[in-house]
Amino acid sequence: MATNETRSETSRYDELEIANGDVVIYDVDNHRAWIQSDRTVTGEDMA
């Protein structure tokens, strides 16, 4: 398993689709850091 020093910033986060279709994105280093959404947007839409 990668440590904080060897893991790239993009591999620090993972996603999980739950049964109702929502997506949970979470920080693999901090189990209390997560966000859940039933909608998606592109990065361009957020800028």
PDBQT receptor file of N, H, CA, C and O in Angstrom, charges set to zero:
ATOM      1  N   MET A   1       0.843  -1.188   0.000  1.00  0.00    +0.000 N 
ATOM      2  CA  MET A   1       0.000   0.000   0.000  1.00  0.00    +0.000 C 
ATOM      3  C   MET A   1       0.877   1.236   0.000  1.00  0.00    +0.000 C 
ATOM      4  O   MET A   1       1.896   1.283   0.689  1.00  0.00    +0.000 OA
ATOM      5  N   ALA A   2       0.483   2.229  -0.768  1.00  0.00    +0.000 N 
ATOM      6  H   ALA A   2      -0.345   2.190  -1.327  1.00  0.00    +0.000 HD
ATOM      7  CA  ALA A   2       1.261   3.463  -0.852  1.00  0.00    +0.000 C 
ATOM      8  C   ALA A   2       1.105   4.277   0.422  1.00  0.00    +0.000 C 
ATOM      9  O   ALA A   2       0.043   4.284   1.044  1.00  0.00    +0.000 OA
ATOM     10  N   THR A   3       2.148   4.945   0.792  1.00  0.00    +0.000 N 
ATOM     11  H   THR A   3       3.010   4.940   0.286  1.00  0.00    +0.000 HD
ATOM     12  CA  THR A   3       2.087   5.835   1.950  1.00  0.00    +0.000 C 
ATOM     13  C   THR A   3       1.796   7.251   1.478  1.00  0.00    +0.000 C 
ATOM     14  O   THR A   3       1.774   7.515   0.275  1.00  0.00    +0.000 OA
ATOM     15  N   ASN A   4       1.575   8.153   2.406  1.00  0.00    +0.000 N 
ATOM     16  H   ASN A   4       1.594   7.939   3.383  1.00  0.00    +0.000 HD
ATOM     17  CA  ASN A   4       1.320   9.546   2.051  1.00  0.00    +0.000 C 
ATOM     18  C   ASN A   4       2.444  10.115   1.195  1.00  0.00    +0.000 C 
ATOM     19  O   ASN A   4       2.185  10.926   0.306  1.00  0.00    +0.000 OA
ATOM     20  N   GLU A   5       3.694   9.703   1.446  1.00  0.00    +0.000 N 
ATOM     21  H   GLU A   5       3.904   9.044   2.168  1.00  0.00    +0.000 HD
ATOM     22  CA  GLU A   5       4.833  10.250   0.718  1.00  0.00    +0.000 C 
ATOM     23  C   GLU A   5       4.930   9.706  -0.704  1.00  0.00    +0.000 C 
ATOM     24  O   GLU A   5       5.446  10.397  -1.582  1.00  0.00    +0.000 OA
ATOM     25  N   THR A   6       4.453   8.496  -0.957  1.00  0.00    +0.000 N 
ATOM     26  H   THR A   6       4.034   7.934  -0.244  1.00  0.00    +0.000 HD
ATOM     27  CA  THR A   6       4.621   7.884  -2.274  1.00  0.00    +0.000 C 
ATOM     28  C   THR A   6       3.369   7.943  -3.137  1.00  0.00    +0.000 C 
ATOM     29  O   THR A   6       3.462   7.727  -4.346  1.00  0.00    +0.000 OA
ATOM     30  N   ARG A   7       2.234   8.220  -2.582  1.00  0.00    +0.000 N 
ATOM     31  H   ARG A   7       2.158   8.396  -1.601  1.00  0.00    +0.000 HD
ATOM     32  CA  ARG A   7       0.982   8.227  -3.339  1.00  0.00    +0.000 C 
ATOM     33  C   ARG A   7       0.813   9.561  -4.053  1.00  0.00    +0.000 C 
ATOM     34  O   ARG A   7       1.081  10.615  -3.476  1.00  0.00    +0.000 OA
ATOM     35  N   SER A   8       0.370   9.520  -5.309  1.00  0.00    +0.000 N 
ATOM     36  H   SER A   8       0.152   8.664  -5.778  1.00  0.00    +0.000 HD
ATOM     37  CA  SER A   8       0.102  10.760  -6.029  1.00  0.00    +0.000 C 
ATOM     38  C   SER A   8      -1.188  11.370  -5.496  1.00  0.00    +0.000 C 
ATOM     39  O   SER A   8      -2.014  10.682  -4.895  1.00  0.00    +0.000 OA
ATOM     40  N   GLU A   9      -1.347  12.656  -5.722  1.00  0.00    +0.000 N 
ATOM     41  H   GLU A   9      -0.676  13.215  -6.210  1.00  0.00    +0.000 HD
ATOM     42  CA  GLU A   9      -2.536  13.350  -5.223  1.00  0.00    +0.000 C 
ATOM     43  C   GLU A   9      -3.815  12.745  -5.791  1.00  0.00    +0.000 C 
ATOM     44  O   GLU A   9      -4.810  12.645  -5.074  1.00  0.00    +0.000 OA
ATOM     45  N   THR A  10      -3.816  12.339  -7.056  1.00  0.00    +0.000 N 
ATOM     46  H   THR A  10      -3.007  12.421  -7.639  1.00  0.00    +0.000 HD
ATOM     47  CA  THR A  10      -5.025  11.768  -7.651  1.00  0.00    +0.000 C 
ATOM     48  C   THR A  10      -5.348  10.389  -7.100  1.00  0.00    +0.000 C 
ATOM     49  O   THR A  10      -6.511   9.989  -7.116  1.00  0.00    +0.000 OA
ATOM     50  N   SER A  11      -4.369   9.658  -6.617  1.00  0.00    +0.000 N 
ATOM     51  H   SER A  11      -3.424   9.983  -6.604  1.00  0.00    +0.000 HD
ATOM     52  CA  SER A  11      -4.669   8.335  -6.062  1.00  0.00    +0.000 C 
ATOM     53  C   SER A  11      -5.062   8.414  -4.594  1.00  0.00    +0.000 C 
ATOM     54  O   SER A  11      -5.377   7.395  -3.980  1.00  0.00    +0.000 OA
ATOM     55  N   ARG A  12      -5.047   9.602  -4.035  1.00  0.00    +0.000 N 
ATOM     56  H   ARG A  12      -4.792  10.430  -4.534  1.00  0.00    +0.000 HD
ATOM     57  CA  ARG A  12      -5.435   9.776  -2.633  1.00  0.00    +0.000 C 
ATOM     58  C   ARG A  12      -6.943   9.616  -2.457  1.00  0.00    +0.000 C 
ATOM     59  O   ARG A  12      -7.417   9.311  -1.363  1.00  0.00    +0.000 OA
ATOM     60  N   TYR A  13      -7.692   9.822  -3.538  1.00  0.00    +0.000 N 
ATOM     61  H   TYR A  13      -7.307  10.069  -4.428  1.00  0.00    +0.000 HD
ATOM     62  CA  TYR A  13      -9.145   9.778  -3.467  1.00  0.00    +0.000 C 
ATOM     63  C   TYR A  13      -9.674   8.597  -4.251  1.00  0.00    +0.000 C 
ATOM     64  O   TYR A  13      -9.096   8.195  -5.260  1.00  0.00    +0.000 OA
ATOM     65  N   ASP A  14     -10.779   8.046  -3.777  1.00  0.00    +0.000 N 
ATOM     66  H   ASP A  14     -11.249   8.373  -2.957  1.00  0.00    +0.000 HD
ATOM     67  CA  ASP A  14     -11.420   6.935  -4.469  1.00  0.00    +0.000 C 
ATOM     68  C   ASP A  14     -12.911   7.189  -4.464  1.00  0.00    +0.000 C 
ATOM     69  O   ASP A  14     -13.395   8.073  -3.756  1.00  0.00    +0.000 OA
ATOM     70  N   GLU A  15     -13.632   6.429  -5.240  1.00  0.00    +0.000 N 
ATOM     71  H   GLU A  15     -13.239   5.711  -5.816  1.00  0.00    +0.000 HD
ATOM     72  CA  GLU A  15     -15.076   6.597  -5.313  1.00  0.00    +0.000 C 
ATOM     73  C   GLU A  15     -15.776   5.268  -5.173  1.00  0.00    +0.000 C 
ATOM     74  O   GLU A  15     -15.211   4.210  -5.451  1.00  0.00    +0.000 OA
ATOM     75  N   LEU A  16     -17.018   5.343  -4.736  1.00  0.00    +0.000 N 
ATOM     76  H   LEU A  16     -17.477   6.202  -4.511  1.00  0.00    +0.000 HD
ATOM     77  CA  LEU A  16     -17.832   4.162  -4.524  1.00  0.00    +0.000 C 
ATOM     78  C   LEU A  16     -19.261   4.511  -4.902  1.00  0.00    +0.000 C 
ATOM     79  O   LEU A  16     -19.818   5.479  -4.384  1.00  0.00    +0.000 OA
ATOM     80  N   GLU A  17     -19.860   3.739  -5.794  1.00  0.00    +0.000 N 
ATOM     81  H   GLU A  17     -19.408   2.953  -6.215  1.00  0.00    +0.000 HD
ATOM     82  CA  GLU A  17     -21.269   3.932  -6.117  1.00  0.00    +0.000 C 
ATOM     83  C   GLU A  17     -22.083   3.037  -5.198  1.00  0.00    +0.000 C 
ATOM     84  O   GLU A  17     -21.861   1.827  -5.143  1.00  0.00    +0.000 OA
ATOM     85  N   ILE A  18     -23.028   3.633  -4.474  1.00  0.00    +0.000 N 
ATOM     86  H   ILE A  18     -23.208   4.616  -4.519  1.00  0.00    +0.000 HD
ATOM     87  CA  ILE A  18     -23.828   2.856  -3.532  1.00  0.00    +0.000 C 
ATOM     88  C   ILE A  18     -25.122   2.400  -4.199  1.00  0.00    +0.000 C 
ATOM     89  O   ILE A  18     -25.422   2.812  -5.319  1.00  0.00    +0.000 OA
ATOM     90  N   ALA A  19     -25.882   1.559  -3.523  1.00  0.00    +0.000 N 
ATOM     91  H   ALA A  19     -25.638   1.224  -2.613  1.00  0.00    +0.000 HD
ATOM     92  CA  ALA A  19     -27.036   0.877  -4.105  1.00  0.00    +0.000 C 
ATOM     93  C   ALA A  19     -28.065   1.814  -4.717  1.00  0.00    +0.000 C 
ATOM     94  O   ALA A  19     -28.685   1.461  -5.719  1.00  0.00    +0.000 OA
ATOM     95  N   ASN A  20     -28.265   2.994  -4.149  1.00  0.00    +0.000 N 
ATOM     96  H   ASN A  20     -27.761   3.281  -3.334  1.00  0.00    +0.000 HD
ATOM     97  CA  ASN A  20     -29.286   3.902  -4.677  1.00  0.00    +0.000 C 
ATOM     98  C   ASN A  20     -28.787   4.739  -5.854  1.00  0.00    +0.000 C 
ATOM     99  O   ASN A  20     -29.517   5.594  -6.356  1.00  0.00    +0.000 OA
ATOM    100  N   GLY A  21     -27.546   4.501  -6.300  1.00  0.00    +0.000 N 
ATOM    101  H   GLY A  21     -26.953   3.806  -5.892  1.00  0.00    +0.000 HD
ATOM    102  CA  GLY A  21     -26.990   5.220  -7.431  1.00  0.00    +0.000 C 
ATOM    103  C   GLY A  21     -26.143   6.420  -7.071  1.00  0.00    +0.000 C 
ATOM    104  O   GLY A  21     -25.452   6.964  -7.932  1.00  0.00    +0.000 OA
ATOM    105  N   ASP A  22     -26.181   6.848  -5.812  1.00  0.00    +0.000 N 
ATOM    106  H   ASP A  22     -26.742   6.406  -5.113  1.00  0.00    +0.000 HD
ATOM    107  CA  ASP A  22     -25.333   7.951  -5.369  1.00  0.00    +0.000 C 
ATOM    108  C   ASP A  22     -23.874   7.540  -5.437  1.00  0.00    +0.000 C 
ATOM    109  O   ASP A  22     -23.547   6.356  -5.356  1.00  0.00    +0.000 OA
ATOM    110  N   VAL A  23     -23.007   8.519  -5.585  1.00  0.00    +0.000 N 
ATOM    111  H   VAL A  23     -23.273   9.481  -5.650  1.00  0.00    +0.000 HD
ATOM    112  CA  VAL A  23     -21.566   8.270  -5.615  1.00  0.00    +0.000 C 
ATOM    113  C   VAL A  23     -20.948   8.925  -4.393  1.00  0.00    +0.000 C 
ATOM    114  O   VAL A  23     -21.234  10.081  -4.082  1.00  0.00    +0.000 OA
ATOM    115  N   VAL A  24     -20.106   8.182  -3.707  1.00  0.00    +0.000 N 
ATOM    116  H   VAL A  24     -19.874   7.242  -3.959  1.00  0.00    +0.000 HD
ATOM    117  CA  VAL A  24     -19.363   8.698  -2.563  1.00  0.00    +0.000 C 
ATOM    118  C   VAL A  24     -17.902   8.788  -2.977  1.00  0.00    +0.000 C 
ATOM    119  O   VAL A  24     -17.308   7.796  -3.401  1.00  0.00    +0.000 OA
ATOM    120  N   ILE A  25     -17.322   9.981  -2.852  1.00  0.00    +0.000 N 
ATOM    121  H   ILE A  25     -17.804  10.786  -2.507  1.00  0.00    +0.000 HD
ATOM    122  CA  ILE A  25     -15.898  10.186  -3.103  1.00  0.00    +0.000 C 
ATOM    123  C   ILE A  25     -15.255  10.392  -1.746  1.00  0.00    +0.000 C 
ATOM    124  O   ILE A  25     -15.720  11.200  -0.943  1.00  0.00    +0.000 OA
ATOM    125  N   TYR A  26     -14.176   9.654  -1.495  1.00  0.00    +0.000 N 
ATOM    126  H   TYR A  26     -13.798   8.998  -2.148  1.00  0.00    +0.000 HD
ATOM    127  CA  TYR A  26     -13.580   9.722  -0.167  1.00  0.00    +0.000 C 
ATOM    128  C   TYR A  26     -12.063   9.789  -0.237  1.00  0.00    +0.000 C 
ATOM    129  O   TYR A  26     -11.438   9.385  -1.218  1.00  0.00    +0.000 OA
ATOM    130  N   ASP A  27     -11.498  10.312   0.840  1.00  0.00    +0.000 N 
ATOM    131  H   ASP A  27     -12.005  10.640   1.637  1.00  0.00    +0.000 HD
ATOM    132  CA  ASP A  27     -10.060  10.435   1.027  1.00  0.00    +0.000 C 
ATOM    133  C   ASP A  27      -9.582   9.135   1.669  1.00  0.00    +0.000 C 
ATOM    134  O   ASP A  27     -10.007   8.805   2.777  1.00  0.00    +0.000 OA
ATOM    135  N   VAL A  28      -8.717   8.400   1.000  1.00  0.00    +0.000 N 
ATOM    136  H   VAL A  28      -8.372   8.668   0.100  1.00  0.00    +0.000 HD
ATOM    137  CA  VAL A  28      -8.282   7.104   1.514  1.00  0.00    +0.000 C 
ATOM    138  C   VAL A  28      -7.398   7.241   2.750  1.00  0.00    +0.000 C 
ATOM    139  O   VAL A  28      -7.213   6.268   3.481  1.00  0.00    +0.000 OA
ATOM    140  N   ASP A  29      -6.848   8.434   2.997  1.00  0.00    +0.000 N 
ATOM    141  H   ASP A  29      -6.998   9.225   2.403  1.00  0.00    +0.000 HD
ATOM    142  CA  ASP A  29      -6.029   8.663   4.186  1.00  0.00    +0.000 C 
ATOM    143  C   ASP A  29      -6.848   9.126   5.384  1.00  0.00    +0.000 C 
ATOM    144  O   ASP A  29      -6.407   8.985   6.525  1.00  0.00    +0.000 OA
ATOM    145  N   ASN A  30      -8.021   9.670   5.142  1.00  0.00    +0.000 N 
ATOM    146  H   ASN A  30      -8.379   9.784   4.215  1.00  0.00    +0.000 HD
ATOM    147  CA  ASN A  30      -8.847  10.214   6.220  1.00  0.00    +0.000 C 
ATOM    148  C   ASN A  30     -10.280   9.733   6.021  1.00  0.00    +0.000 C 
ATOM    149  O   ASN A  30     -11.022  10.306   5.224  1.00  0.00    +0.000 OA
ATOM    150  N   HIS A  31     -10.670   8.691   6.736  1.00  0.00    +0.000 N 
ATOM    151  H   HIS A  31     -10.067   8.225   7.383  1.00  0.00    +0.000 HD
ATOM    152  CA  HIS A  31     -11.991   8.089   6.531  1.00  0.00    +0.000 C 
ATOM    153  C   HIS A  31     -13.145   9.028   6.883  1.00  0.00    +0.000 C 
ATOM    154  O   HIS A  31     -14.290   8.746   6.530  1.00  0.00    +0.000 OA
ATOM    155  N   ARG A  32     -12.870  10.131   7.566  1.00  0.00    +0.000 N 
ATOM    156  H   ARG A  32     -11.940  10.361   7.853  1.00  0.00    +0.000 HD
ATOM    157  CA  ARG A  32     -13.925  11.087   7.894  1.00  0.00    +0.000 C 
ATOM    158  C   ARG A  32     -14.100  12.152   6.809  1.00  0.00    +0.000 C 
ATOM    159  O   ARG A  32     -15.001  12.987   6.899  1.00  0.00    +0.000 OA
ATOM    160  N   ALA A  33     -13.242  12.126   5.784  1.00  0.00    +0.000 N 
ATOM    161  H   ALA A  33     -12.510  11.448   5.711  1.00  0.00    +0.000 HD
ATOM    162  CA  ALA A  33     -13.310  13.113   4.698  1.00  0.00    +0.000 C 
ATOM    163  C   ALA A  33     -13.959  12.473   3.477  1.00  0.00    +0.000 C 
ATOM    164  O   ALA A  33     -13.310  11.724   2.747  1.00  0.00    +0.000 OA
ATOM    165  N   TRP A  34     -15.231  12.764   3.256  1.00  0.00    +0.000 N 
ATOM    166  H   TRP A  34     -15.758  13.373   3.849  1.00  0.00    +0.000 HD
ATOM    167  CA  TRP A  34     -15.950  12.196   2.133  1.00  0.00    +0.000 C 
ATOM    168  C   TRP A  34     -17.052  13.143   1.696  1.00  0.00    +0.000 C 
ATOM    169  O   TRP A  34     -17.453  14.038   2.440  1.00  0.00    +0.000 OA
ATOM    170  N   ILE A  35     -17.530  12.936   0.495  1.00  0.00    +0.000 N 
ATOM    171  H   ILE A  35     -17.204  12.209  -0.109  1.00  0.00    +0.000 HD
ATOM    172  CA  ILE A  35     -18.641  13.709  -0.038  1.00  0.00    +0.000 C 
ATOM    173  C   ILE A  35     -19.541  12.744  -0.809  1.00  0.00    +0.000 C 
ATOM    174  O   ILE A  35     -19.059  11.836  -1.487  1.00  0.00    +0.000 OA
ATOM    175  N   GLN A  36     -20.848  12.954  -0.696  1.00  0.00    +0.000 N 
ATOM    176  H   GLN A  36     -21.239  13.691  -0.145  1.00  0.00    +0.000 HD
ATOM    177  CA  GLN A  36     -21.811  12.079  -1.370  1.00  0.00    +0.000 C 
ATOM    178  C   GLN A  36     -22.725  12.933  -2.225  1.00  0.00    +0.000 C 
ATOM    179  O   GLN A  36     -23.165  14.000  -1.798  1.00  0.00    +0.000 OA
ATOM    180  N   SER A  37     -23.012  12.466  -3.429  1.00  0.00    +0.000 N 
ATOM    181  H   SER A  37     -22.655  11.599  -3.776  1.00  0.00    +0.000 HD
ATOM    182  CA  SER A  37     -23.863  13.241  -4.326  1.00  0.00    +0.000 C 
ATOM    183  C   SER A  37     -24.711  12.322  -5.191  1.00  0.00    +0.000 C 
ATOM    184  O   SER A  37     -24.316  11.202  -5.515  1.00  0.00    +0.000 OA
ATOM    185  N   ASP A  38     -25.878  12.818  -5.553  1.00  0.00    +0.000 N 
ATOM    186  H   ASP A  38     -26.199  13.727  -5.289  1.00  0.00    +0.000 HD
ATOM    187  CA  ASP A  38     -26.730  12.077  -6.484  1.00  0.00    +0.000 C 
ATOM    188  C   ASP A  38     -26.672  12.708  -7.868  1.00  0.00    +0.000 C 
ATOM    189  O   ASP A  38     -27.421  12.309  -8.760  1.00  0.00    +0.000 OA
ATOM    190  N   ARG A  39     -25.782  13.701  -8.063  1.00  0.00    +0.000 N 
ATOM    191  H   ARG A  39     -25.173  14.025  -7.339  1.00  0.00    +0.000 HD
ATOM    192  CA  ARG A  39     -25.602  14.363  -9.360  1.00  0.00    +0.000 C 
ATOM    193  C   ARG A  39     -24.122  14.538  -9.642  1.00  0.00    +0.000 C 
ATOM    194  O   ARG A  39     -23.292  14.546  -8.733  1.00  0.00    +0.000 OA
ATOM    195  N   THR A  40     -23.812  14.677 -10.918  1.00  0.00    +0.000 N 
ATOM    196  H   THR A  40     -24.487  14.670 -11.657  1.00  0.00    +0.000 HD
ATOM    197  CA  THR A  40     -22.421  14.911 -11.300  1.00  0.00    +0.000 C 
ATOM    198  C   THR A  40     -22.329  16.182 -12.140  1.00  0.00    +0.000 C 
ATOM    199  O   THR A  40     -23.281  16.578 -12.812  1.00  0.00    +0.000 OA
ATOM    200  N   VAL A  41     -21.169  16.799 -12.082  1.00  0.00    +0.000 N 
ATOM    201  H   VAL A  41     -20.396  16.477 -11.536  1.00  0.00    +0.000 HD
ATOM    202  CA  VAL A  41     -20.875  17.967 -12.928  1.00  0.00    +0.000 C 
ATOM    203  C   VAL A  41     -19.439  17.811 -13.418  1.00  0.00    +0.000 C 
ATOM    204  O   VAL A  41     -18.636  17.099 -12.815  1.00  0.00    +0.000 OA
ATOM    205  N   THR A  42     -19.136  18.477 -14.499  1.00  0.00    +0.000 N 
ATOM    206  H   THR A  42     -19.788  19.056 -14.989  1.00  0.00    +0.000 HD
ATOM    207  CA  THR A  42     -17.764  18.460 -14.995  1.00  0.00    +0.000 C 
ATOM    208  C   THR A  42     -16.945  19.495 -14.242  1.00  0.00    +0.000 C 
ATOM    209  O   THR A  42     -17.505  20.411 -13.640  1.00  0.00    +0.000 OA
ATOM    210  N   GLY A  43     -15.639  19.357 -14.269  1.00  0.00    +0.000 N 
ATOM    211  H   GLY A  43     -15.185  18.613 -14.757  1.00  0.00    +0.000 HD
ATOM    212  CA  GLY A  43     -14.760  20.332 -13.644  1.00  0.00    +0.000 C 
ATOM    213  C   GLY A  43     -14.946  21.719 -14.248  1.00  0.00    +0.000 C 
ATOM    214  O   GLY A  43     -14.855  22.726 -13.545  1.00  0.00    +0.000 OA
ATOM    215  N   GLU A  44     -15.207  21.769 -15.550  1.00  0.00    +0.000 N 
ATOM    216  H   GLU A  44     -15.281  20.952 -16.121  1.00  0.00    +0.000 HD
ATOM    217  CA  GLU A  44     -15.432  23.056 -16.224  1.00  0.00    +0.000 C 
ATOM    218  C   GLU A  44     -16.677  23.764 -15.688  1.00  0.00    +0.000 C 
ATOM    219  O   GLU A  44     -16.699  24.990 -15.586  1.00  0.00    +0.000 OA
ATOM    220  N   ASP A  45     -17.697  23.003 -15.351  1.00  0.00    +0.000 N 
ATOM    221  H   ASP A  45     -17.679  22.006 -15.434  1.00  0.00    +0.000 HD
ATOM    222  CA  ASP A  45     -18.916  23.601 -14.801  1.00  0.00    +0.000 C 
ATOM    223  C   ASP A  45     -18.683  24.201 -13.415  1.00  0.00    +0.000 C 
ATOM    224  O   ASP A  45     -19.389  25.124 -13.008  1.00  0.00    +0.000 OA
ATOM    225  N   MET A  46     -17.707  23.682 -12.703  1.00  0.00    +0.000 N 
ATOM    226  H   MET A  46     -17.134  22.932 -13.033  1.00  0.00    +0.000 HD
ATOM    227  CA  MET A  46     -17.428  24.169 -11.352  1.00  0.00    +0.000 C 
ATOM    228  C   MET A  46     -16.530  25.407 -11.369  1.00  0.00    +0.000 C 
ATOM    229  O   MET A  46     -16.488  26.143 -10.383  1.00  0.00    +0.000 OA
ATOM    230  N   ALA A  47     -15.821  25.647 -12.454  1.00  0.00    +0.000 N 
ATOM    231  H   ALA A  47     -15.856  25.049 -13.255  1.00  0.00    +0.000 HD
ATOM    232  CA  ALA A  47     -14.876  26.776 -12.510  1.00  0.00    +0.000 C 
ATOM    233  C   ALA A  47     -15.574  28.096 -12.682  1.00  0.00    +0.000 C 
ATOM    234  O   ALA A  47     -14.919  29.136 -12.746  1.00  0.00    +0.000 OA
TER     235      ALA A  47
